[in-house]
Amino acid sequence: MNILAIDQATKTGWASNYDGDIHSGVVDFSTKRNESKGMIYVNLRKWLSDGHFYIPRDLIIFEQPHNRGGAPTQIGNGLVAIIQAFAAENGIDYTDVHSGTLKKFTTGKGNATKADMMAWFKDKIGREPISDDESDAMAMLYYAMDKYQPKGGK
């Protein structure tokens, strides 16, 4: 099963297990001067369509947005809508996961800090993560492989 994990935000972490090889990184969707704020959605859709993270994809997993209000909530929900639409248009299953579930899965503590998650990444992958966005995406990938991937298969 080929999985794409996305920690969606202006700076989006991603991780993929294409054909058993693990790849990850961070992409910056920050708008440029004089650009519409809506460009973050256009850029995410283009990035998903370009498939920089290897294809085919069987599952996209993303972080469940925390609806605390304000601009971060609006942006987060908009990014989720883009991911869901892309998945639906391409026949890809998708699911979300709460950040507390990821923290518990990786560190054993549902209230782990960003530093704890980055330490997990370094221990698991053997290098420093680019940012907490990459470590969160990698946590999602490992969570999805554990929960959704058939045991003993790709």
C-alpha positions as CSV (number, residue, x, y, z in Angstrom):
1,M,0.0,0.0,0.0
2,N,1.4,3.4,-1.1
3,I,0.6,6.0,1.5
4,L,1.0,9.8,1.4
5,A,0.9,11.5,4.8
6,I,0.4,15.3,4.9
7,D,0.8,17.6,7.9
8,Q,-1.1,20.4,6.1
9,A,-0.3,24.0,6.8
10,T,1.4,27.0,5.1
11,K,4.6,24.9,5.6
12,T,3.4,21.4,4.8
13,G,5.3,18.3,5.9
14,W,4.9,15.2,3.9
15,A,6.0,11.6,4.0
16,S,5.5,8.7,1.6
17,N,6.3,5.0,1.5
18,Y,6.3,4.5,-2.3
19,D,7.2,0.8,-3.1
20,G,8.5,0.4,0.4
21,D,11.0,3.3,0.2
22,I,10.4,6.1,2.7
23,H,10.6,9.6,1.5
24,S,9.7,12.9,3.3
25,G,10.2,16.6,3.2
26,V,8.5,20.0,3.7
27,V,7.0,22.3,1.0
28,D,6.3,25.9,1.7
29,F,3.0,27.2,0.3
30,S,3.4,30.8,1.8
31,T,1.9,33.4,-0.5
32,K,4.2,35.9,-2.1
33,R,3.8,39.6,-1.9
34,N,0.7,40.8,-3.7
35,E,-0.7,37.3,-4.1
36,S,-4.2,36.4,-3.1
37,K,-4.4,34.3,0.1
38,G,-6.2,31.8,-2.0
39,M,-3.0,30.9,-3.7
40,I,-2.1,28.6,-0.8
41,Y,-5.0,26.3,-2.1
42,V,-4.0,26.6,-5.7
43,N,-0.4,25.7,-4.9
44,L,-1.4,22.7,-2.7
45,R,-3.5,21.4,-5.5
46,K,-0.7,21.8,-8.1
47,W,1.7,20.1,-5.7
48,L,-0.6,17.2,-5.2
49,S,-1.2,16.9,-9.0
50,D,2.5,17.1,-9.8
51,G,3.1,14.1,-7.5
52,H,6.5,15.1,-6.2
53,F,6.2,12.5,-3.5
54,Y,5.8,9.4,-5.8
55,I,2.8,7.8,-7.2
56,P,0.5,5.7,-7.3
57,R,-1.2,6.5,-4.0
58,D,-3.6,4.1,-2.2
59,L,-4.3,6.3,0.8
60,I,-3.8,9.9,1.9
61,I,-3.7,10.6,5.6
62,F,-3.7,14.1,7.0
63,E,-3.8,15.7,10.4
64,Q,-7.3,16.4,11.7
65,P,-7.6,20.3,12.0
66,H,-7.8,21.8,15.4
67,N,-10.8,24.2,15.1
68,R,-9.7,26.9,17.5
69,G,-10.9,29.8,15.3
70,G,-9.3,32.5,13.3
71,A,-7.1,32.4,10.2
72,P,-5.3,29.1,11.1
73,T,-8.7,27.3,11.3
74,Q,-9.9,28.8,8.0
75,I,-6.6,27.9,6.3
76,G,-6.5,24.4,7.8
77,N,-10.1,23.6,6.8
78,G,-9.5,24.9,3.3
79,L,-6.4,22.7,2.9
80,V,-8.4,19.7,4.1
81,A,-11.0,20.4,1.5
82,I,-8.4,20.5,-1.3
83,I,-6.9,17.2,-0.1
84,Q,-10.3,15.6,0.1
85,A,-11.3,16.9,-3.4
86,F,-8.0,15.7,-4.9
87,A,-8.4,12.3,-3.4
88,A,-12.0,11.9,-4.5
89,E,-11.2,13.0,-8.1
90,N,-8.3,10.5,-8.3
91,G,-10.0,7.5,-6.6
92,I,-7.7,7.6,-3.6
93,D,-9.0,6.7,-0.1
94,Y,-8.3,9.3,2.6
95,T,-8.5,9.6,6.3
96,D,-7.5,12.0,9.1
97,V,-5.9,11.4,12.5
98,H,-5.9,13.6,15.6
99,S,-2.5,14.9,16.7
100,G,-2.9,13.4,20.2
101,T,-3.3,10.0,18.6
102,L,-0.1,10.4,16.7
103,K,1.8,11.6,19.8
104,K,0.6,8.6,21.8
105,F,1.4,6.3,18.9
106,T,5.0,7.6,18.5
107,T,6.1,8.6,22.0
108,G,3.5,6.9,24.3
109,K,2.3,10.3,25.5
110,G,-0.8,12.0,24.0
111,N,0.6,15.4,25.2
112,A,4.1,15.0,23.7
113,T,5.8,18.2,22.7
114,K,7.1,19.2,19.2
115,A,10.6,18.5,20.6
116,D,9.5,15.0,21.7
117,M,8.1,14.3,18.2
118,M,11.3,15.6,16.5
119,A,13.3,13.3,18.8
120,W,11.2,10.4,17.8
121,F,11.9,11.2,14.2
122,K,15.6,11.4,14.7
123,D,15.6,8.0,16.5
124,K,13.4,6.3,13.9
125,I,14.9,7.8,10.7
126,G,18.4,8.5,11.8
127,R,18.7,12.2,11.0
128,E,17.3,15.5,12.2
129,P,13.9,16.4,10.7
130,I,13.7,19.5,8.5
131,S,11.1,20.8,10.9
132,D,8.3,19.6,13.2
133,D,6.1,19.5,10.0
134,E,8.2,16.7,8.6
135,S,8.3,14.8,11.9
136,D,4.5,15.0,12.2
137,A,4.1,13.8,8.6
138,M,6.4,10.9,9.2
139,A,4.5,10.0,12.4
140,M,1.3,9.9,10.3
141,L,3.0,7.7,7.7
142,Y,4.1,5.2,10.4
143,Y,0.7,5.3,12.0
144,A,-1.1,4.6,8.7
145,M,1.3,1.8,7.8
146,D,0.6,0.2,11.2
147,K,-3.1,0.7,11.1
148,Y,-4.1,0.4,7.4
149,Q,-1.4,-1.6,5.6
150,P,-2.0,-5.3,5.4
151,K,0.5,-7.1,7.6
152,G,3.4,-8.6,5.6
153,G,2.5,-6.6,2.4
154,K,3.2,-3.4,0.6
